[in-house]
Amino acid sequence: MEIIFIASAEDEFADAIKHYNTQSEGLGFEFAAEVKRTIERIIQYPEAWTKLSKRTRRCRTNRFPYGVIYQKREEVLLVVAVMHLSREPQAWKSRLRKKEA
């Protein structure tokens, strides 16, 4: 399955990695690895996670307070957001309206 991050999701993922690296050396790498494991779980069980809309779901990371918001489109996993769970829960919707995908 191909994995595609929309631009803003890629940016926020990179920003979170940088943030965690400023907190503790190597923590950003651990965060990135956790997001990768989360995406692997999504690929294995794409319909198992919390449904946010008709086509969109969220899978939480295990170790960090983040969720991967995604859509499965045939053989593509479209990552819409890698969001901190304290953010406005519907913030990702405007990304799809802007047609970043």
PDB file as gemmi writes it, atoms N, CA and C in Angstrom:
CRYST1    1.000    1.000    1.000  90.00  90.00  90.00 P 1                      
ATOM      1  N   MET A   1       0.841  -1.176   0.000  1.00  0.00           N  
ATOM      2  CA  MET A   1       0.000   0.000   0.000  1.00  0.00           C  
ATOM      3  C   MET A   1       0.889   1.244   0.000  1.00  0.00           C  
ATOM      4  N   GLU A   2       0.556   2.182  -0.854  1.00  0.00           N  
ATOM      5  CA  GLU A   2       1.291   3.447  -0.918  1.00  0.00           C  
ATOM      6  C   GLU A   2       0.811   4.361   0.209  1.00  0.00           C  
ATOM      7  N   ILE A   3       1.737   5.056   0.847  1.00  0.00           N  
ATOM      8  CA  ILE A   3       1.412   5.994   1.926  1.00  0.00           C  
ATOM      9  C   ILE A   3       1.726   7.393   1.430  1.00  0.00           C  
ATOM     10  N   ILE A   4       0.719   8.271   1.461  1.00  0.00           N  
ATOM     11  CA  ILE A   4       0.892   9.651   1.016  1.00  0.00           C  
ATOM     12  C   ILE A   4       0.490  10.580   2.161  1.00  0.00           C  
ATOM     13  N   PHE A   5       1.382  11.499   2.513  1.00  0.00           N  
ATOM     14  CA  PHE A   5       1.082  12.544   3.490  1.00  0.00           C  
ATOM     15  C   PHE A   5       0.691  13.800   2.725  1.00  0.00           C  
ATOM     16  N   ILE A   6      -0.435  14.432   3.069  1.00  0.00           N  
ATOM     17  CA  ILE A   6      -0.697  15.736   2.483  1.00  0.00           C  
ATOM     18  C   ILE A   6       0.332  16.696   3.083  1.00  0.00           C  
ATOM     19  N   ALA A   7       0.563  17.815   2.403  1.00  0.00           N  
ATOM     20  CA  ALA A   7       1.665  18.716   2.772  1.00  0.00           C  
ATOM     21  C   ALA A   7       1.602  19.163   4.232  1.00  0.00           C  
ATOM     22  N   SER A   8       0.438  19.574   4.697  1.00  0.00           N  
ATOM     23  CA  SER A   8       0.352  20.068   6.075  1.00  0.00           C  
ATOM     24  C   SER A   8       0.578  18.953   7.093  1.00  0.00           C  
ATOM     25  N   ALA A   9       0.199  17.733   6.772  1.00  0.00           N  
ATOM     26  CA  ALA A   9       0.460  16.602   7.673  1.00  0.00           C  
ATOM     27  C   ALA A   9       1.954  16.320   7.751  1.00  0.00           C  
ATOM     28  N   GLU A  10       2.613  16.396   6.614  1.00  0.00           N  
ATOM     29  CA  GLU A  10       4.061  16.189   6.580  1.00  0.00           C  
ATOM     30  C   GLU A  10       4.774  17.263   7.401  1.00  0.00           C  
ATOM     31  N   ASP A  11       4.316  18.518   7.259  1.00  0.00           N  
ATOM     32  CA  ASP A  11       4.914  19.625   8.006  1.00  0.00           C  
ATOM     33  C   ASP A  11       4.726  19.463   9.510  1.00  0.00           C  
ATOM     34  N   GLU A  12       3.501  19.114   9.936  1.00  0.00           N  
ATOM     35  CA  GLU A  12       3.275  19.000  11.378  1.00  0.00           C  
ATOM     36  C   GLU A  12       4.013  17.798  11.966  1.00  0.00           C  
ATOM     37  N   PHE A  13       4.181  16.745  11.187  1.00  0.00           N  
ATOM     38  CA  PHE A  13       4.956  15.584  11.629  1.00  0.00           C  
ATOM     39  C   PHE A  13       6.413  15.998  11.840  1.00  0.00           C  
ATOM     40  N   ALA A  14       6.981  16.715  10.875  1.00  0.00           N  
ATOM     41  CA  ALA A  14       8.369  17.191  10.992  1.00  0.00           C  
ATOM     42  C   ALA A  14       8.521  18.144  12.179  1.00  0.00           C  
ATOM     43  N   ASP A  15       7.539  19.028  12.378  1.00  0.00           N  
ATOM     44  CA  ASP A  15       7.587  19.960  13.509  1.00  0.00           C  
ATOM     45  C   ASP A  15       7.550  19.221  14.846  1.00  0.00           C  
ATOM     46  N   ALA A  16       6.734  18.182  14.928  1.00  0.00           N  
ATOM     47  CA  ALA A  16       6.647  17.410  16.174  1.00  0.00           C  
ATOM     48  C   ALA A  16       7.963  16.687  16.456  1.00  0.00           C  
ATOM     49  N   ILE A  17       8.587  16.154  15.411  1.00  0.00           N  
ATOM     50  CA  ILE A  17       9.891  15.494  15.581  1.00  0.00           C  
ATOM     51  C   ILE A  17      10.908  16.499  16.125  1.00  0.00           C  
ATOM     52  N   LYS A  18      10.948  17.693  15.525  1.00  0.00           N  
ATOM     53  CA  LYS A  18      11.874  18.738  15.991  1.00  0.00           C  
ATOM     54  C   LYS A  18      11.587  19.102  17.448  1.00  0.00           C  
ATOM     55  N   HIS A  19      10.315  19.269  17.766  1.00  0.00           N  
ATOM     56  CA  HIS A  19       9.925  19.625  19.133  1.00  0.00           C  
ATOM     57  C   HIS A  19      10.421  18.578  20.132  1.00  0.00           C  
ATOM     58  N   TYR A  20      10.169  17.322  19.841  1.00  0.00           N  
ATOM     59  CA  TYR A  20      10.600  16.265  20.764  1.00  0.00           C  
ATOM     60  C   TYR A  20      12.121  16.181  20.853  1.00  0.00           C  
ATOM     61  N   ASN A  21      12.827  16.455  19.766  1.00  0.00           N  
ATOM     62  CA  ASN A  21      14.292  16.453  19.821  1.00  0.00           C  
ATOM     63  C   ASN A  21      14.826  17.580  20.693  1.00  0.00           C  
ATOM     64  N   THR A  22      14.095  18.702  20.785  1.00  0.00           N  
ATOM     65  CA  THR A  22      14.532  19.777  21.678  1.00  0.00           C  
ATOM     66  C   THR A  22      14.265  19.421  23.141  1.00  0.00           C  
ATOM     67  N   GLN A  23      13.305  18.538  23.376  1.00  0.00           N  
ATOM     68  CA  GLN A  23      12.983  18.118  24.745  1.00  0.00           C  
ATOM     69  C   GLN A  23      14.025  17.150  25.297  1.00  0.00           C  
ATOM     70  N   SER A  24      14.473  16.243  24.434  1.00  0.00           N  
ATOM     71  CA  SER A  24      15.448  15.238  24.857  1.00  0.00           C  
ATOM     72  C   SER A  24      16.085  14.632  23.610  1.00  0.00           C  
ATOM     73  N   GLU A  25      17.397  14.504  23.623  1.00  0.00           N  
ATOM     74  CA  GLU A  25      18.099  13.953  22.469  1.00  0.00           C  
ATOM     75  C   GLU A  25      17.567  12.558  22.130  1.00  0.00           C  
ATOM     76  N   GLY A  26      17.193  12.380  20.874  1.00  0.00           N  
ATOM     77  CA  GLY A  26      16.699  11.086  20.411  1.00  0.00           C  
ATOM     78  C   GLY A  26      15.201  10.888  20.564  1.00  0.00           C  
ATOM     79  N   LEU A  27      14.536  11.772  21.309  1.00  0.00           N  
ATOM     80  CA  LEU A  27      13.100  11.606  21.526  1.00  0.00           C  
ATOM     81  C   LEU A  27      12.313  11.812  20.229  1.00  0.00           C  
ATOM     82  N   GLY A  28      12.792  12.697  19.372  1.00  0.00           N  
ATOM     83  CA  GLY A  28      12.140  12.893  18.072  1.00  0.00           C  
ATOM     84  C   GLY A  28      12.201  11.634  17.228  1.00  0.00           C  
ATOM     85  N   PHE A  29      13.342  10.939  17.269  1.00  0.00           N  
ATOM     86  CA  PHE A  29      13.475   9.670  16.549  1.00  0.00           C  
ATOM     87  C   PHE A  29      12.487   8.644  17.101  1.00  0.00           C  
ATOM     88  N   GLU A  30      12.346   8.610  18.428  1.00  0.00           N  
ATOM     89  CA  GLU A  30      11.402   7.678  19.050  1.00  0.00           C  
ATOM     90  C   GLU A  30       9.966   8.011  18.647  1.00  0.00           C  
ATOM     91  N   PHE A  31       9.653   9.308  18.574  1.00  0.00           N  
ATOM     92  CA  PHE A  31       8.322   9.727  18.131  1.00  0.00           C  
ATOM     93  C   PHE A  31       8.069   9.282  16.690  1.00  0.00           C  
ATOM     94  N   ALA A  32       9.049   9.515  15.814  1.00  0.00           N  
ATOM     95  CA  ALA A  32       8.904   9.114  14.407  1.00  0.00           C  
ATOM     96  C   ALA A  32       8.693   7.607  14.294  1.00  0.00           C  
ATOM     97  N   ALA A  33       9.433   6.835  15.081  1.00  0.00           N  
ATOM     98  CA  ALA A  33       9.278   5.375  15.062  1.00  0.00           C  
ATOM     99  C   ALA A  33       7.890   4.972  15.552  1.00  0.00           C  
ATOM    100  N   GLU A  34       7.373   5.675  16.542  1.00  0.00           N  
ATOM    101  CA  GLU A  34       6.028   5.377  17.055  1.00  0.00           C  
ATOM    102  C   GLU A  34       4.958   5.681  16.003  1.00  0.00           C  
ATOM    103  N   VAL A  35       5.121   6.784  15.288  1.00  0.00           N  
ATOM    104  CA  VAL A  35       4.166   7.108  14.218  1.00  0.00           C  
ATOM    105  C   VAL A  35       4.247   6.046  13.125  1.00  0.00           C  
ATOM    106  N   LYS A  36       5.451   5.595  12.808  1.00  0.00           N  
ATOM    107  CA  LYS A  36       5.606   4.525  11.808  1.00  0.00           C  
ATOM    108  C   LYS A  36       4.878   3.255  12.257  1.00  0.00           C  
ATOM    109  N   ARG A  37       5.023   2.891  13.523  1.00  0.00           N  
ATOM    110  CA  ARG A  37       4.315   1.704  14.040  1.00  0.00           C  
ATOM    111  C   ARG A  37       2.800   1.899  13.977  1.00  0.00           C  
ATOM    112  N   THR A  38       2.359   3.114  14.238  1.00  0.00           N  
ATOM    113  CA  THR A  38       0.927   3.415  14.162  1.00  0.00           C  
ATOM    114  C   THR A  38       0.426   3.246  12.737  1.00  0.00           C  
ATOM    115  N   ILE A  39       1.189   3.734  11.767  1.00  0.00           N  
ATOM    116  CA  ILE A  39       0.805   3.584  10.361  1.00  0.00           C  
ATOM    117  C   ILE A  39       0.801   2.109   9.966  1.00  0.00           C  
ATOM    118  N   GLU A  40       1.734   1.341  10.476  1.00  0.00           N  
ATOM    119  CA  GLU A  40       1.742  -0.105  10.199  1.00  0.00           C  
ATOM    120  C   GLU A  40       0.483  -0.775  10.743  1.00  0.00           C  
ATOM    121  N   ARG A  41       0.025  -0.349  11.934  1.00  0.00           N  
ATOM    122  CA  ARG A  41      -1.231  -0.890  12.481  1.00  0.00           C  
ATOM    123  C   ARG A  41      -2.415  -0.500  11.603  1.00  0.00           C  
ATOM    124  N   ILE A  42      -2.398   0.736  11.120  1.00  0.00           N  
ATOM    125  CA  ILE A  42      -3.476   1.204  10.242  1.00  0.00           C  
ATOM    126  C   ILE A  42      -3.524   0.352   8.982  1.00  0.00           C  
ATOM    127  N   ILE A  43      -2.372   0.111   8.372  1.00  0.00           N  
ATOM    128  CA  ILE A  43      -2.325  -0.690   7.145  1.00  0.00           C  
ATOM    129  C   ILE A  43      -2.856  -2.096   7.405  1.00  0.00           C  
ATOM    130  N   GLN A  44      -2.514  -2.645   8.547  1.00  0.00           N  
ATOM    131  CA  GLN A  44      -2.953  -4.001   8.872  1.00  0.00           C  
ATOM    132  C   GLN A  44      -4.461  -4.064   9.139  1.00  0.00           C  
ATOM    133  N   TYR A  45      -5.000  -3.049   9.818  1.00  0.00           N  
ATOM    134  CA  TYR A  45      -6.421  -3.024  10.190  1.00  0.00           C  
ATOM    135  C   TYR A  45      -7.023  -1.649   9.876  1.00  0.00           C  
ATOM    136  N   PRO A  46      -7.162  -1.280   8.620  1.00  0.00           N  
ATOM    137  CA  PRO A  46      -7.577   0.079   8.270  1.00  0.00           C  
ATOM    138  C   PRO A  46      -8.977   0.471   8.745  1.00  0.00           C  
ATOM    139  N   GLU A  47      -9.845  -0.479   8.950  1.00  0.00           N  
ATOM    140  CA  GLU A  47     -11.220  -0.176   9.358  1.00  0.00           C  
ATOM    141  C   GLU A  47     -11.418  -0.249  10.874  1.00  0.00           C  
ATOM    142  N   ALA A  48     -10.373  -0.535  11.621  1.00  0.00           N  
ATOM    143  CA  ALA A  48     -10.517  -0.800  13.055  1.00  0.00           C  
ATOM    144  C   ALA A  48     -10.542   0.448  13.930  1.00  0.00           C  
ATOM    145  N   TRP A  49     -10.110   1.576  13.417  1.00  0.00           N  
ATOM    146  CA  TRP A  49      -9.872   2.734  14.281  1.00  0.00           C  
ATOM    147  C   TRP A  49     -11.051   3.690  14.282  1.00  0.00           C  
ATOM    148  N   THR A  50     -11.008   4.653  15.166  1.00  0.00           N  
ATOM    149  CA  THR A  50     -12.116   5.573  15.398  1.00  0.00           C  
ATOM    150  C   THR A  50     -12.522   6.298  14.121  1.00  0.00           C  
ATOM    151  N   LYS A  51     -13.806   6.205  13.803  1.00  0.00           N  
ATOM    152  CA  LYS A  51     -14.341   6.850  12.605  1.00  0.00           C  
ATOM    153  C   LYS A  51     -14.653   8.310  12.936  1.00  0.00           C  
ATOM    154  N   LEU A  52     -14.110   9.231  12.120  1.00  0.00           N  
ATOM    155  CA  LEU A  52     -14.335  10.659  12.326  1.00  0.00           C  
ATOM    156  C   LEU A  52     -15.334  11.229  11.332  1.00  0.00           C  
ATOM    157  N   SER A  53     -15.413  10.614  10.170  1.00  0.00           N  
ATOM    158  CA  SER A  53     -16.379  10.998   9.141  1.00  0.00           C  
ATOM    159  C   SER A  53     -16.579   9.778   8.249  1.00  0.00           C  
ATOM    160  N   LYS A  54     -17.313   9.949   7.186  1.00  0.00           N  
ATOM    161  CA  LYS A  54     -17.617   8.816   6.310  1.00  0.00           C  
ATOM    162  C   LYS A  54     -16.359   8.101   5.821  1.00  0.00           C  
ATOM    163  N   ARG A  55     -15.313   8.861   5.463  1.00  0.00           N  
ATOM    164  CA  ARG A  55     -14.096   8.269   4.893  1.00  0.00           C  
ATOM    165  C   ARG A  55     -12.867   8.414   5.771  1.00  0.00           C  
ATOM    166  N   THR A  56     -12.978   9.109   6.880  1.00  0.00           N  
ATOM    167  CA  THR A  56     -11.801   9.481   7.665  1.00  0.00           C  
ATOM    168  C   THR A  56     -11.811   8.805   9.031  1.00  0.00           C  
ATOM    169  N   ARG A  57     -10.627   8.337   9.438  1.00  0.00           N  
ATOM    170  CA  ARG A  57     -10.468   7.666  10.731  1.00  0.00           C  
ATOM    171  C   ARG A  57      -9.232   8.196  11.457  1.00  0.00           C  
ATOM    172  N   ARG A  58      -9.178   7.902  12.764  1.00  0.00           N  
ATOM    173  CA  ARG A  58      -8.017   8.290  13.570  1.00  0.00           C  
ATOM    174  C   ARG A  58      -7.530   7.084  14.355  1.00  0.00           C  
ATOM    175  N   CYS A  59      -6.215   6.897  14.331  1.00  0.00           N  
ATOM    176  CA  CYS A  59      -5.566   5.873  15.148  1.00  0.00           C  
ATOM    177  C   CYS A  59      -4.579   6.595  16.066  1.00  0.00           C  
ATOM    178  N   ARG A  60      -4.721   6.385  17.358  1.00  0.00           N  
ATOM    179  CA  ARG A  60      -3.827   7.029  18.325  1.00  0.00           C  
ATOM    180  C   ARG A  60      -2.499   6.291  18.409  1.00  0.00           C  
ATOM    181  N   THR A  61      -1.452   7.064  18.650  1.00  0.00           N  
ATOM    182  CA  THR A  61      -0.163   6.444  18.928  1.00  0.00           C  
ATOM    183  C   THR A  61      -0.222   5.878  20.345  1.00  0.00           C  
ATOM    184  N   ASN A  62       0.615   4.918  20.630  1.00  0.00           N  
ATOM    185  CA  ASN A  62       0.602   4.302  21.960  1.00  0.00           C  
ATOM    186  C   ASN A  62       1.354   5.122  22.999  1.00  0.00           C  
ATOM    187  N   ARG A  63       2.468   5.707  22.610  1.00  0.00           N  
ATOM    188  CA  ARG A  63       3.355   6.317  23.597  1.00  0.00           C  
ATOM    189  C   ARG A  63       3.225   7.832  23.704  1.00  0.00           C  
ATOM    190  N   PHE A  64       2.835   8.486  22.631  1.00  0.00           N  
ATOM    191  CA  PHE A  64       2.768   9.943  22.586  1.00  0.00           C  
ATOM    192  C   PHE A  64       1.311  10.385  22.438  1.00  0.00           C  
ATOM    193  N   PRO A  65       0.985  11.617  22.863  1.00  0.00           N  
ATOM    194  CA  PRO A  65      -0.406  12.079  22.774  1.00  0.00           C  
ATOM    195  C   PRO A  65      -0.754  12.598  21.374  1.00  0.00           C  
ATOM    196  N   TYR A  66      -0.598  11.747  20.388  1.00  0.00           N  
ATOM    197  CA  TYR A  66      -0.847  12.100  18.991  1.00  0.00           C  
ATOM    198  C   TYR A  66      -1.757  11.072  18.349  1.00  0.00           C  
ATOM    199  N   GLY A  67      -2.444  11.517  17.310  1.00  0.00           N  
ATOM    200  CA  GLY A  67      -3.243  10.612  16.503  1.00  0.00           C  
ATOM    201  C   GLY A  67      -2.902  10.798  15.039  1.00  0.00           C  
ATOM    202  N   VAL A  68      -2.956   9.716  14.282  1.00  0.00           N  
ATOM    203  CA  VAL A  68      -2.773   9.764  12.833  1.00  0.00           C  
ATOM    204  C   VAL A  68      -4.171   9.737  12.228  1.00  0.00           C  
ATOM    205  N   ILE A  69      -4.513  10.797  11.530  1.00  0.00           N  
ATOM    206  CA  ILE A  69      -5.816  10.904  10.876  1.00  0.00           C  
ATOM    207  C   ILE A  69      -5.607  10.576   9.410  1.00  0.00           C  
ATOM    208  N   TYR A  70      -6.440   9.682   8.893  1.00  0.00           N  
ATOM    209  CA  TYR A  70      -6.175   9.137   7.562  1.00  0.00           C  
ATOM    210  C   TYR A  70      -7.454   8.761   6.831  1.00  0.00           C  
ATOM    211  N   GLN A  71      -7.282   8.553   5.528  1.00  0.00           N  
ATOM    212  CA  GLN A  71      -8.309   7.970   4.670  1.00  0.00           C  
ATOM    213  C   GLN A  71      -7.662   6.848   3.879  1.00  0.00           C  
ATOM    214  N   LYS A  72      -8.389   5.752   3.727  1.00  0.00           N  
ATOM    215  CA  LYS A  72      -7.919   4.663   2.869  1.00  0.00           C  
ATOM    216  C   LYS A  72      -8.638   4.822   1.542  1.00  0.00           C  
ATOM    217  N   ARG A  73      -7.863   4.993   0.499  1.00  0.00           N  
ATOM    218  CA  ARG A  73      -8.414   5.180  -0.845  1.00  0.00           C  
ATOM    219  C   ARG A  73      -7.820   4.109  -1.745  1.00  0.00           C  
ATOM    220  N   GLU A  74      -8.579   3.048  -1.955  1.00  0.00           N  
ATOM    221  CA  GLU A  74      -8.134   1.885  -2.728  1.00  0.00           C  
ATOM    222  C   GLU A  74      -6.805   1.389  -2.167  1.00  0.00           C  
ATOM    223  N   GLU A  75      -5.718   1.497  -2.904  1.00  0.00           N  
ATOM    224  CA  GLU A  75      -4.413   1.007  -2.429  1.00  0.00           C  
ATOM    225  C   GLU A  75      -3.527   2.132  -1.900  1.00  0.00           C  
ATOM    226  N   VAL A  76      -4.156   3.237  -1.491  1.00  0.00           N  
ATOM    227  CA  VAL A  76      -3.422   4.390  -0.966  1.00  0.00           C  
ATOM    228  C   VAL A  76      -3.913   4.697   0.441  1.00  0.00           C  
ATOM    229  N   LEU A  77      -2.973   4.938   1.343  1.00  0.00           N  
ATOM    230  CA  LEU A  77      -3.293   5.444   2.668  1.00  0.00           C  
ATOM    231  C   LEU A  77      -2.937   6.923   2.647  1.00  0.00           C  
ATOM    232  N   LEU A  78      -3.951   7.782   2.725  1.00  0.00           N  
ATOM    233  CA  LEU A  78      -3.754   9.224   2.702  1.00  0.00           C  
ATOM    234  C   LEU A  78      -3.718   9.734   4.136  1.00  0.00           C  
ATOM    235  N   VAL A  79      -2.557  10.203   4.575  1.00  0.00           N  
ATOM    236  CA  VAL A  79      -2.411  10.747   5.927  1.00  0.00           C  
ATOM    237  C   VAL A  79      -2.777  12.224   5.867  1.00  0.00           C  
ATOM    238  N   VAL A  80      -3.849  12.563   6.568  1.00  0.00           N  
ATOM    239  CA  VAL A  80      -4.393  13.919   6.569  1.00  0.00           C  
ATOM    240  C   VAL A  80      -3.762  14.754   7.675  1.00  0.00           C  
ATOM    241  N   ALA A  81      -3.436  14.122   8.795  1.00  0.00           N  
ATOM    242  CA  ALA A  81      -2.869  14.852   9.930  1.00  0.00           C  
ATOM    243  C   ALA A  81      -2.115  13.900  10.851  1.00  0.00           C  
ATOM    244  N   VAL A  82      -1.103  14.451  11.507  1.00  0.00           N  
ATOM    245  CA  VAL A  82      -0.432  13.798  12.633  1.00  0.00           C  
ATOM    246  C   VAL A  82      -0.585  14.817  13.755  1.00  0.00           C  
ATOM    247  N   MET A  83      -1.711  14.719  14.466  1.00  0.00           N  
ATOM    248  CA  MET A  83      -2.146  15.783  15.369  1.00  0.00           C  
ATOM    249  C   MET A  83      -1.969  15.446  16.835  1.00  0.00           C  
ATOM    250  N   HIS A  84      -1.543  16.469  17.584  1.00  0.00           N  
ATOM    251  CA  HIS A  84      -1.554  16.360  19.041  1.00  0.00           C  
ATOM    252  C   HIS A  84      -3.014  16.283  19.469  1.00  0.00           C  
ATOM    253  N   LEU A  85      -3.321  15.414  20.404  1.00  0.00           N  
ATOM    254  CA  LEU A  85      -4.711  15.167  20.777  1.00  0.00           C  
ATOM    255  C   LEU A  85      -5.364  16.327  21.520  1.00  0.00           C  
ATOM    256  N   SER A  86      -4.584  17.321  21.950  1.00  0.00           N  
ATOM    257  CA  SER A  86      -5.178  18.479  22.618  1.00  0.00           C  
ATOM    258  C   SER A  86      -5.624  19.554  21.627  1.00  0.00           C  
ATOM    259  N   ARG A  87      -5.292  19.395  20.361  1.00  0.00           N  
ATOM    260  CA  ARG A  87      -5.695  20.378  19.345  1.00  0.00           C  
ATOM    261  C   ARG A  87      -7.178  20.275  19.056  1.00  0.00           C  
ATOM    262  N   GLU A  88      -7.692  21.292  18.410  1.00  0.00           N  
ATOM    263  CA  GLU A  88      -9.091  21.299  17.982  1.00  0.00           C  
ATOM    264  C   GLU A  88      -9.363  20.029  17.185  1.00  0.00           C  
ATOM    265  N   PRO A  89     -10.289  19.188  17.645  1.00  0.00           N  
ATOM    266  CA  PRO A  89     -10.472  17.874  17.018  1.00  0.00           C  
ATOM    267  C   PRO A  89     -10.896  17.911  15.552  1.00  0.00           C  
ATOM    268  N   GLN A  90     -11.508  18.987  15.111  1.00  0.00           N  
ATOM    269  CA  GLN A  90     -11.989  19.051  13.728  1.00  0.00           C  
ATOM    270  C   GLN A  90     -11.053  19.842  12.811  1.00  0.00           C  
ATOM    271  N   ALA A  91      -9.887  20.236  13.289  1.00  0.00           N  
ATOM    272  CA  ALA A  91      -8.966  21.070  12.506  1.00  0.00           C  
ATOM    273  C   ALA A  91      -8.575  20.431  11.177  1.00  0.00           C  
ATOM    274  N   TRP A  92      -8.525  19.126  11.122  1.00  0.00           N  
ATOM    275  CA  TRP A  92      -8.110  18.410   9.910  1.00  0.00           C  
ATOM    276  C   TRP A  92      -9.098  18.586   8.762  1.00  0.00           C  
ATOM    277  N   LYS A  93     -10.364  18.888   9.069  1.00  0.00           N  
ATOM    278  CA  LYS A  93     -11.390  18.954   8.011  1.00  0.00           C  
ATOM    279  C   LYS A  93     -11.078  20.008   6.958  1.00  0.00           C  
ATOM    280  N   SER A  94     -10.548  21.144   7.381  1.00  0.00           N  
ATOM    281  CA  SER A  94     -10.254  22.206   6.416  1.00  0.00           C  
ATOM    282  C   SER A  94      -9.176  21.778   5.427  1.00  0.00           C  
ATOM    283  N   ARG A  95      -8.332  20.859   5.809  1.00  0.00           N  
ATOM    284  CA  ARG A  95      -7.279  20.377   4.908  1.00  0.00           C  
ATOM    285  C   ARG A  95      -7.873  19.650   3.716  1.00  0.00           C  
ATOM    286  N   LEU A  96      -8.918  18.910   3.947  1.00  0.00           N  
ATOM    287  CA  LEU A  96      -9.556  18.190   2.844  1.00  0.00           C  
ATOM    288  C   LEU A  96     -10.364  19.141   1.976  1.00  0.00           C  
ATOM    289  N   ARG A  97     -10.939  20.170   2.584  1.00  0.00           N  
ATOM    290  CA  ARG A  97     -11.683  21.161   1.804  1.00  0.00           C  
ATOM    291  C   ARG A  97     -10.755  21.947   0.888  1.00  0.00           C  
ATOM    292  N   LYS A  98      -9.506  22.158   1.347  1.00  0.00           N  
ATOM    293  CA  LYS A  98      -8.526  22.880   0.530  1.00  0.00           C  
ATOM    294  C   LYS A  98      -7.993  22.018  -0.601  1.00  0.00           C  
ATOM    295  N   LYS A  99      -8.366  20.732  -0.574  1.00  0.00           N  
ATOM    296  CA  LYS A  99      -7.946  19.775  -1.600  1.00  0.00           C  
ATOM    297  C   LYS A  99      -6.431  19.680  -1.709  1.00  0.00           C  
ATOM    298  N   GLU A 100      -5.775  19.560  -0.549  1.00  0.00           N  
ATOM    299  CA  GLU A 100      -4.324  19.358  -0.541  1.00  0.00           C  
ATOM    300  C   GLU A 100      -3.968  17.982  -1.067  1.00  0.00           C  
ATOM    301  N   ALA A 101      -4.903  17.065  -0.998  1.00  0.00           N  
ATOM    302  CA  ALA A 101      -4.622  15.676  -1.367  1.00  0.00           C  
ATOM    303  C   ALA A 101      -4.367  15.544  -2.852  1.00  0.00           C  
TER     304      ALA A 101                                                      
END                                                                             
